[in-house]
């Protein structure tokens, strides 16, 4: 299936052009945010409030939470970016997430404690339901095709891509908006601080496998408009999504992009990387998030369309790997986006130049 449009919202801005600019500019120190109740601050890649101010698009969802607003903006931007005229009854929506609207769920529980069961807001409850964001997308964009939410800690985005491919193959839809969203509220910042710690200087070191590499919490949303139709003006083609395949059986690509972001032991990636292929990791640009593979796939799609290699933003190469350490024009036909979970299980998304 071909990728016709990309919408993205992250700490660096809104839109694929903002993401491209961040890829060109390289690493920037993230901002500091409070961790309530423990009088502490932490560095985090948080989406600024001004990036989700869109009075026209969000006019009917003023009381929606940040999670849903980020999803709607990225999904809407993916359609606009494609430039396609799409039948709204032939487009599906698949939203993937690791933790869903967890901040809203905790807000609802706080309200029960503060005001009792009869005093809580029904709107807060409805926003805490995991499928609420997908429904908001369908309502805001007048989409009448099927909608689905995929929730799992690891590989939710890759699972959503597989479902999108199935919908297209079965002729359920002509196009699918498939994407990922996760939010990093005060509860998540507290969890990061207590359980995994955060990088003191704000740098995620994806290629430092010999020493513990602390994460930096992040959030955002990425959506792709995909279809099995013409490849004209497409970013790339998602050729395959492989789960738990032997890395040695993989075809060597032009660039490997890994999902390492300090949240799991990164040594498993050594089995998948080759000194013959330059490797990159862009988590230092958007932060540690369980759905970071969606951001890396956006970077890969952009690199194939632009025929441009973007330098990996933080180079701490303890294993002497072949890293993509400079930004330069390059002939790029195939990119592998590689992810591992804490059980050393892998998934790879093959991004192929559309022809």
JOZI-V83018 format. One record per pair of residues at least 12 apart in sequence whose C-alpha atoms are under 10 Angstrom apart, sorted by sequence separation. I is the first residue (numbers start at 1). J is the second residue. If there is no record, write none. Layout:
<<I/J> <I/J>>
This chain:
<<7/19> <30/42> <31/43> <32/44> <33/45> <57/69> <108/120> <134/146> <135/147> <148/160> <164/176> <202/214> <203/215> <204/216> <226/238> <283/295> <311/323> <312/324> <313/325> <336/348> <337/349> <338/350> <30/43> <31/44> <32/45> <33/46> <107/120> <108/121> <111/124> <134/147> <135/148> <150/163> <163/176> <164/177> <202/215> <203/216> <204/217> <282/295> <283/296> <311/324> <312/325> <313/326> <335/348> <336/349> <337/350> <29/43> <30/44> <31/45> <32/46> <52/66> <58/72> <108/122> <134/148> <135/149> <164/178> <199/213> <200/214> <202/216> <258/272> <282/296> <310/324> <311/325> <312/326> <313/327> <335/349> <336/350> <337/351> <29/44> <30/45> <31/46> <54/69> <57/72> <58/73> <108/123> <109/124> <133/148> <134/149> <148/163> <161/176> <163/178> <198/213> <199/214> <200/215> <201/216> <202/217> <258/273> <281/296> <309/324> <310/325> <311/326> <312/327> <335/350> <336/351> <12/28> <29/45> <30/46> <53/69> <57/73> <108/124> <109/125> <131/147> <133/149> <161/177> <162/178> <197/213> <198/214> <199/215> <200/216> <256/272> <257/273> <280/296> <309/325> <310/326> <311/327> <334/350> <335/351> <336/352> <49/66> <52/69> <53/70> <107/124> <108/125> <131/148> <132/149> <161/178> <196/213> <197/214> <198/215> <199/216> <256/273> <282/299> <309/326> <310/327> <311/328> <334/351> <335/352> <12/30> <52/70> <75/93> <106/124> <107/125> <108/126> <130/148> <131/149> <160/178> <161/179> <196/214> <197/215> <198/216> <199/217> <255/273> <256/274> <281/299> <309/327> <310/328> <333/351> <334/352> <335/353> <11/30> <47/66> <51/70> <54/73> <57/76> <105/124> <108/127> <130/149> <131/150> <160/179> <196/215> <197/216> <198/217> <308/327> <309/328> <310/329> <333/352> <334/353> <11/31> <52/72> <53/73> <75/95> <104/124> <105/125> <108/128> <130/150> <131/151> <158/178> <160/180> <196/216> <197/217> <260/280> <261/281> <280/300> <308/328> <309/329> <310/330> <332/352> <333/353> <334/354> <52/73> <104/125> <105/126> <107/128> <130/151> <146/167> <157/178> <158/179> <252/273> <253/274> <255/276> <256/277> <257/278> <258/279> <259/280> <260/281> <261/282> <262/283> <307/328> <308/329> <309/330> <332/353> <333/354> <51/73> <52/74> <104/126> <105/127> <106/128> <157/179> <158/180> <192/214> <193/215> <247/269> <250/272> <252/274> <254/276> <255/277> <256/278> <257/279> <258/280> <259/281> <260/282> <261/283> <262/284> <307/329> <308/330> <309/331> <47/70> <104/127> <105/128> <156/179> <157/180> <192/215> <193/216> <247/270> <248/271> <249/272> <253/276> <254/277> <255/278> <256/279> <257/280> <258/281> <259/282> <260/283> <261/284> <306/329> <307/330> <308/331> <309/332> <71/95> <104/128> <105/129> <156/180> <157/181> <192/216> <193/217> <247/271> <248/272> <252/276> <253/277> <254/278> <255/279> <256/280> <257/281> <258/282> <259/283> <260/284> <306/330> <307/331> <308/332> <102/127> <103/128> <104/129> <105/130> <192/217> <246/271> <247/272> <248/273> <252/277> <253/278> <254/279> <255/280> <256/281> <257/282> <258/283> <261/286> <262/287> <263/288> <306/331> <307/332> <101/127> <102/128> <146/172> <191/217> <246/272> <247/273> <248/274> <261/287> <262/288> <263/289> <303/329> <304/330> <306/332> <307/333> <101/128> <102/129> <145/172> <146/173> <189/216> <247/274> <261/288> <262/289> <263/290> <285/312> <303/330> <304/331> <305/332> <100/128> <101/129> <102/130> <145/173> <189/217> <260/288> <261/289> <282/310> <284/312> <285/313> <303/331> <304/332> <305/333> <100/129> <101/130> <145/174> <147/176> <149/178> <150/179> <151/180> <188/217> <189/218> <259/288> <261/290> <280/309> <281/310> <282/311> <283/312> <284/313> <285/314> <303/332> <304/333> <100/130> <101/131> <145/175> <146/176> <147/177> <148/178> <149/179> <150/180> <188/218> <259/289> <280/310> <281/311> <282/312> <283/313> <284/314> <303/333> <304/334> <99/130> <100/131> <101/132> <145/176> <147/178> <149/180> <259/290> <261/292> <278/309> <280/311> <281/312> <282/313> <283/314> <304/335> <68/100> <100/132> <101/133> <185/217> <259/291> <260/292> <279/311> <280/312> <281/313> <282/314> <300/332> <303/335> <11/44> <12/45> <14/47> <67/100> <68/101> <97/130> <100/133> <184/217> <185/218> <259/292> <260/293> <279/312> <280/313> <281/314> <301/334> <11/45> <12/46> <13/47> <14/48> <67/101> <96/130> <183/217> <184/218> <185/219> <258/292> <259/293> <278/312> <280/314> <281/315> <300/334> <301/335> <10/45> <11/46> <12/47> <13/48> <66/101> <67/102> <95/130> <96/131> <183/218> <184/219> <258/293> <259/294> <280/315> <300/335> <10/46> <11/47> <12/48> <14/50> <15/51> <65/101> <67/103> <95/131> <182/218> <183/219> <184/220> <257/293> <259/295> <300/336> <10/47> <11/48> <13/50> <14/51> <66/103> <67/104> <94/131> <182/219> <183/220> <259/296> <300/337> <9/47> <10/48> <11/49> <13/51> <14/52> <65/103> <66/104> <95/133> <96/134> <181/219> <182/220> <183/221> <258/296> <259/297> <297/335> <299/337> <9/48> <12/51> <13/52> <65/104> <95/134> <181/220> <182/221> <257/296> <258/297> <297/336> <298/337> <11/51> <64/104> <94/134> <95/135> <137/177> <180/220> <181/221> <182/222> <257/297> <296/336> <297/337> <10/51> <93/134> <180/221> <181/222> <296/337> <297/338> <9/51> <93/135> <95/137> <179/221> <180/222> <181/223> <257/299> <279/321> <280/322> <281/323> <296/338> <9/52> <179/222> <180/223> <257/300> <278/321> <279/322> <280/323> <281/324> <294/337> <296/339> <93/137> <178/222> <179/223> <180/224> <217/261> <256/300> <277/321> <278/322> <279/323> <280/324> <293/337> <93/138> <178/223> <179/224> <215/260> <216/261> <217/262> <255/300> <275/320> <276/321> <277/322> <278/323> <279/324> <280/325> <293/338> <92/138> <177/223> <178/224> <179/225> <215/261> <216/262> <217/263> <275/321> <276/322> <277/323> <278/324> <279/325> <293/339> <307/353> <91/138> <176/223> <177/224> <178/225> <213/260> <214/261> <215/262> <216/263> <274/321> <275/322> <277/324> <278/325> <292/339> <304/351> <305/352> <133/181> <176/224> <177/225> <178/226> <213/261> <214/262> <215/263> <255/303> <273/321> <274/322> <275/323> <304/352> <305/353> <100/149> <176/225> <177/226> <213/262> <214/263> <215/264> <270/319> <273/322> <304/353> <305/354> <88/138> <93/143> <100/150> <175/225> <176/226> <177/227> <212/262> <213/263> <214/264> <300/350> <301/351> <303/353> <304/354> <92/143> <93/144> <100/151> <175/226> <176/227> <207/258> <209/260> <212/263> <213/264> <270/321> <290/341> <300/351> <301/352> <91/143> <92/144> <93/145> <94/146> <95/147> <96/148> <97/149> <98/150> <99/151> <100/152> <174/226> <175/227> <176/228> <206/258> <208/260> <212/264> <213/265> <267/319> <297/349> <300/352> <301/353> <88/141> <89/142> <90/143> <91/144> <92/145> <93/146> <94/147> <95/148> <96/149> <97/150> <98/151> <99/152> <174/227> <175/228> <206/259> <207/260> <209/262> <212/265> <213/266> <297/350> <88/142> <89/143> <90/144> <91/145> <92/146> <93/147> <94/148> <95/149> <96/150> <97/151> <98/152> <99/153> <173/227> <174/228> <175/229> <206/260> <207/261> <208/262> <211/265> <212/266> <255/309> <297/351> <88/143> <89/144> <90/145> <91/146> <92/147> <93/148> <94/149> <95/150> <96/151> <97/152> <98/153> <173/228> <174/229> <205/260> <206/261> <207/262> <210/265> <211/266> <254/309> <257/312> <293/348> <14/70> <87/143> <88/144> <89/145> <90/146> <91/147> <92/148> <93/149> <94/150> <95/151> <96/152> <97/153> <98/154> <204/260> <205/261> <206/262> <209/265> <210/266> <211/267> <279/335> <281/337> <293/349> <86/143> <87/144> <88/145> <89/146> <97/154> <98/155> <171/228> <204/261> <205/262> <206/263> <209/266> <210/267> <279/336> <280/337> <281/338> <15/73> <16/74> <65/123> <87/145> <97/155> <98/156> <168/226> <169/227> <203/261> <204/262> <208/266> <209/267> <279/337> <14/73> <15/74> <64/123> <65/124> <68/127> <75/134> <96/155> <97/156> <98/157> <168/227> <169/228> <203/262> <204/263> <207/266> <208/267> <209/268> <238/297> <10/70> <14/74> <63/123> <64/124> <67/127> <68/128> <96/156> <97/157> <167/227> <168/228> <206/266> <207/267> <209/269> <9/70> <16/77> <63/124> <66/127> <67/128> <72/133> <76/137> <95/156> <96/157> <165/226> <168/229> <209/270> <8/70> <9/71> <15/77> <16/78> <64/126> <65/127> <68/130> <71/133> <72/134> <75/137> <79/141> <95/157> <96/158> <164/226> <165/227> <207/269> <8/71> <14/77> <15/78> <64/127> <65/128> <67/130> <68/131> <70/133> <71/134> <72/135> <74/137> <75/138> <94/157> <96/159> <97/160> <161/224> <164/227> <165/228> <199/262> <206/269> <207/270> <235/298> <238/301> <7/71> <9/73> <10/74> <63/127> <64/128> <68/132> <69/133> <72/136> <73/137> <76/140> <96/160> <198/262> <236/300> <237/301> <7/72> <8/73> <9/74> <16/81> <67/132> <68/133> <71/136> <72/137> <75/140> <76/141> <94/159> <95/160> <96/161> <157/222> <161/226> <197/262> <198/263> <218/283> <235/300> <236/301> <273/338> <7/73> <8/74> <9/75> <15/81> <67/133> <68/134> <71/137> <72/138> <75/141> <94/160> <95/161> <196/262> <197/263> <218/284> <220/286> <235/301> <236/302> <272/338> <7/74> <8/75> <65/132> <66/133> <68/135> <69/136> <70/137> <72/139> <73/140> <93/160> <94/161> <196/263> <216/283> <218/285> <219/286> <220/287> <234/301> <235/302> <236/303> <237/304> <256/323> <257/324> <272/339> <6/74> <7/75> <8/76> <9/77> <64/132> <65/133> <68/136> <69/137> <72/140> <196/264> <215/283> <216/284> <218/286> <219/287> <235/303> <236/304> <255/323> <256/324> <272/340> <6/75> <7/76> <8/77> <64/133> <68/137> <72/141> <94/163> <215/284> <217/286> <218/287> <219/288> <220/289> <222/291> <235/304> <236/305> <255/324> <269/338> <5/75> <6/76> <7/77> <8/78> <94/164> <216/286> <217/287> <218/288> <219/289> <221/291> <222/292> <224/294> <234/304> <235/305> <269/339> <5/76> <6/77> <7/78> <93/164> <192/263> <216/287> <217/288> <218/289> <219/290> <220/291> <221/292> <222/293> <223/294> <234/305> <235/306> <268/339> <269/340> <5/77> <6/78> <7/79> <64/136> <92/164> <207/279> <215/287> <216/288> <217/289> <218/290> <219/291> <220/292> <222/294> <223/295> <233/305> <268/340> <5/78> <6/79> <7/80> <165/238> <207/280> <215/288> <216/289> <217/290> <218/291> <219/292> <221/294> <222/295> <224/297> <266/339> <267/340> <268/341> <4/78> <5/79> <6/80> <7/81> <165/239> <206/280> <207/281> <214/288> <215/289> <218/292> <221/295> <222/296> <224/298> <266/340> <268/342> <272/346> <3/78> <4/79> <5/80> <6/81> <7/82> <61/136> <92/167> <165/240> <206/281> <220/295> <222/297> <223/298> <265/340> <266/341> <268/343> <269/344> <4/80> <5/81> <6/82> <60/136> <91/167> <92/168> <165/241> <205/281> <206/282> <222/298> <254/330> <264/340> <265/341> <266/342> <268/344> <272/348> <4/81> <5/82> <91/168> <161/238> <204/281> <205/282> <206/283> <254/331> <255/332> <264/341> <265/342> <267/344> <268/345> <269/346> <4/82> <5/83> <58/136> <61/139> <162/240> <204/282> <205/283> <206/284> <254/332> <255/333> <256/334> <257/335> <258/336> <259/337> <260/338> <263/341> <264/342> <265/343> <266/344> <268/346> <3/82> <4/83> <5/84> <60/139> <61/140> <106/185> <161/240> <162/241> <204/283> <205/284> <253/332> <254/333> <255/334> <256/335> <257/336> <258/337> <259/338> <260/339> <263/342> <264/343> <265/344> <4/84> <60/140> <92/172> <93/173> <100/180> <101/181> <102/182> <103/183> <106/186> <107/187> <161/241> <162/242> <203/283> <204/284> <253/333> <254/334> <255/335> <256/336> <257/337> <258/338> <259/339> <260/340> <264/344> <59/140> <90/171> <91/172> <92/173> <100/181> <101/182> <102/183> <103/184> <104/185> <106/187> <203/284> <204/285> <253/334> <254/335> <255/336> <256/337> <257/338> <258/339> <259/340> <260/341> <58/140> <90/172> <91/173> <92/174> <93/175> <94/176> <95/177> <96/178> <97/179> <98/180> <99/181> <100/182> <101/183> <102/184> <103/185> <159/241> <202/284> <203/285> <204/286> <252/334> <253/335> <254/336> <255/337> <256/338> <257/339> <258/340> <259/341> <57/140> <90/173> <91/174> <92/175> <93/176> <94/177> <95/178> <96/179> <97/180> <98/181> <99/182> <100/183> <101/184> <102/185> <103/186> <158/241> <204/287> <251/334> <252/335> <253/336> <56/140> <57/141> <89/173> <90/174> <91/175> <92/176> <93/177> <94/178> <95/179> <96/180> <97/181> <98/182> <99/183> <101/185> <103/187> <158/242> <159/243> <203/287> <204/288> <252/336> <88/173> <89/174> <90/175> <91/176> <92/177> <93/178> <94/179> <95/180> <96/181> <97/182> <98/183> <99/184> <102/187> <103/188> <158/243> <202/287> <251/336> <87/173> <88/174> <89/175> <90/176> <91/177> <92/178> <93/179> <94/180> <95/181> <96/182> <97/183> <102/188> <250/336> <87/174> <88/175> <86/174> <87/175> <155/243> <86/175> <99/188> <198/288> <258/348> <247/338> <257/348> <256/348> <257/349> <256/350> <239/334> <241/336> <192/288> <238/334> <240/336> <241/337> <242/338> <243/339> <244/340> <236/333> <237/334> <238/335> <243/340> <253/350> <79/177> <236/334> <250/348> <253/351> <78/177> <236/335> <247/346> <251/350> <253/352> <78/178> <244/344> <245/345> <246/346> <247/347> <250/350> <76/177> <78/179> <244/345> <245/346> <247/348> <75/177> <243/345> <244/346> <245/347> <74/177> <75/178> <243/346> <244/347> <245/348> <75/179> <184/288> <242/346> <243/347> <244/348> <74/179> <75/180> <184/289> <207/312> <242/347> <243/348> <74/180> <183/289> <206/312> <208/314> <241/347> <242/348> <243/349> <74/181> <182/289> <206/313> <207/314> <208/315> <209/316> <210/317> <211/318> <241/348> <242/349> <71/179> <181/289> <182/290> <205/313> <206/314> <207/315> <208/316> <209/317> <210/318> <240/348> <241/349> <242/350> <71/180> <72/181> <181/290> <182/291> <204/313> <205/314> <206/315> <207/316> <208/317> <209/318> <210/319> <240/349> <241/350> <70/180> <71/181> <180/290> <181/291> <182/292> <203/313> <204/314> <205/315> <206/316> <207/317> <208/318> <209/319> <239/349> <240/350> <241/351> <70/181> <71/182> <180/291> <181/292> <203/314> <204/315> <205/316> <206/317> <207/318> <208/319> <238/349> <239/350> <240/351> <70/182> <179/291> <180/292> <204/316> <205/317> <207/319> <208/320> <238/350> <239/351> <240/352> <68/181> <70/183> <180/293> <181/294> <207/320> <237/350> <238/351> <239/352> <67/181> <68/182> <180/294> <207/321> <236/350> <237/351> <238/352> <239/353> <67/182> <68/183> <179/294> <180/295> <236/351> <237/352> <238/353> <239/354> <66/182> <67/183> <178/294> <179/295> <207/323> <235/351> <236/352> <237/353> <238/354> <66/183> <67/184> <235/352> <236/353> <237/354> <66/184> <67/185> <235/353> <236/354> <237/355> <66/185> <234/353> <235/354> <236/355> <234/354> <233/354> <234/355> <231/353> <232/354> <233/355> <231/354> <232/355> <97/221> <230/354> <231/355> <96/221> <230/355> <95/221> <96/222> <95/222> <96/223> <95/223> <94/223> <93/223> <93/225> <92/225> <157/290> <158/291> <161/294> <91/225> <92/226> <156/290> <157/291> <91/226> <155/290> <156/291> <157/292> <158/293> <47/183> <91/227> <154/290> <155/291> <157/293> <158/294> <46/183> <47/184> <153/290> <154/291> <155/292> <156/293> <157/294> <46/184> <152/290> <153/291> <155/293> <156/294> <45/184> <46/185> <152/291> <154/293> <155/294> <44/184> <84/225> <82/224> <81/224> <82/225> <78/222> <79/223> <81/225> <82/226> <44/189> <77/222> <78/223> <79/224> <80/225> <43/189> <74/220> <75/221> <77/223> <78/224> <79/225> <42/189> <74/221> <75/222> <76/223> <77/224> <78/225> <79/226> <41/189> <42/190> <73/221> <74/222> <75/223> <77/225> <78/226> <37/186> <41/190> <70/219> <71/220> <72/221> <73/222> <74/223> <75/224> <76/225> <35/185> <36/186> <40/190> <42/192> <70/220> <71/221> <73/223> <74/224> <75/225> <83/233> <35/186> <36/187> <42/193> <70/221> <71/222> <72/223> <82/233> <33/185> <34/186> <35/187> <38/190> <41/193> <67/219> <69/221> <70/222> <71/223> <82/234> <33/186> <35/188> <36/189> <37/190> <40/193> <67/220> <68/221> <82/235> <35/189> <36/190> <44/198> <66/220> <67/221> <34/189> <35/190> <42/197> <43/198> <44/199> <33/189> <34/190> <35/191> <42/198> <43/199> <42/199> <43/200> <45/202> <35/193> <42/200> <43/201> <44/202> <43/202> <1/161> <42/202> <43/203> <1/164> <1/165> <1/168> <1/169> <7/177> <32/202> <4/175> <6/177> <8/179> <10/181> <30/201> <31/202> <44/215> <45/216> <46/217> <47/218> <3/175> <5/177> <6/178> <7/179> <8/180> <9/181> <29/201> <30/202> <43/215> <44/216> <45/217> <46/218> <47/219> <2/175> <3/176> <6/179> <8/181> <29/202> <30/203> <43/216> <44/217> <45/218> <46/219> <47/220> <1/175> <3/177> <28/202> <29/203> <42/216> <43/217> <44/218> <45/219> <46/220> <47/221> <1/176> <27/202> <28/203> <42/217> <43/218> <44/219> <45/220> <27/203> <27/204> <158/339> <155/339> <154/339> <155/340> <30/216> <154/340> <155/341> <30/217> <154/341> <30/218> <153/341> <154/342> <159/347> <161/349> <158/347> <99/289> <158/348> <98/289> <99/290> <154/345> <155/346> <158/349> <97/289> <98/290> <99/291> <154/346> <155/347> <97/290> <98/291> <154/347> <155/348> <97/291> <96/291> <96/294> <14/220> <16/222> <11/218> <13/220> <14/221> <15/222> <10/218> <11/219> <12/220> <10/219> <11/220> <9/219> <10/220> <9/220> <10/221> <8/220> <9/221> <10/222> <8/221> <9/222> <7/221> <8/222> <9/223> <7/222> <8/223> <6/222> <7/223> <8/224> <6/223> <7/224> <5/223> <6/224> <7/225> <5/224> <6/225> <4/224> <5/225> <6/226> <3/224> <4/225> <5/226> <2/224> <3/225> <4/226> <2/225> <3/226> <4/227> <1/225> <2/226> <3/227> <1/226> <2/227> <3/228> <4/229> <1/227> <2/228> <3/229> <4/230> <1/228> <2/229> <4/231> <1/229> <2/230> <3/231> <4/232> <5/233> <1/230> <2/231> <4/233> <5/234> <6/235> <1/231> <2/232> <3/233> <4/234> <5/235> <2/233> <3/234> <4/235> <5/236> <2/234> <3/235> <4/236> <1/234> <2/235> <3/236> <4/237> <2/236> <3/237> <1/236> <2/237> <3/238> <1/237> <2/238> <1/238> <2/239> <1/239> <1/240> <45/284> <47/286> <45/285> <46/286> <45/286> <46/287> <44/286> <45/287> <44/287> <45/288> <43/287> <44/288> <45/289> <30/284> <27/282> <29/284> <30/285> <26/282> <27/283> <28/284> <29/285> <30/286> <27/284> <28/285> <30/287> <26/284> <27/285> <28/286> <23/282> <26/285> <27/286> <25/285> <23/285> <22/285> <22/286> <19/285> <19/286> <12/285> <11/285> <12/286> <10/285> <11/286> <10/286> <11/287> <19/295> <23/299> <9/286> <10/287> <20/298> <19/298> <20/299> <23/302> <19/299> <23/303> <16/298> <20/302> <16/299> <19/302> <20/303> <26/310> <10/295> <17/302> <24/309> <25/310> <26/311> <27/312> <28/313> <8/294> <9/295> <16/302> <23/309> <24/310> <25/311> <26/312> <27/313> <8/295> <23/310> <24/311> <26/313> <27/314> <22/310> <23/311> <24/312> <25/313> <26/314> <23/312> <24/313> <8/298> <20/310> <23/313> <7/298> <22/313> <6/298> <5/298> <3/298> <6/301> <5/301> <6/302> <3/301> <26/327> <24/326> <25/327> <24/327> <23/327> <24/328> <3/351> <2/351> <2/352> <2/353> <3/354> <2/354> <1/354> <2/355>>
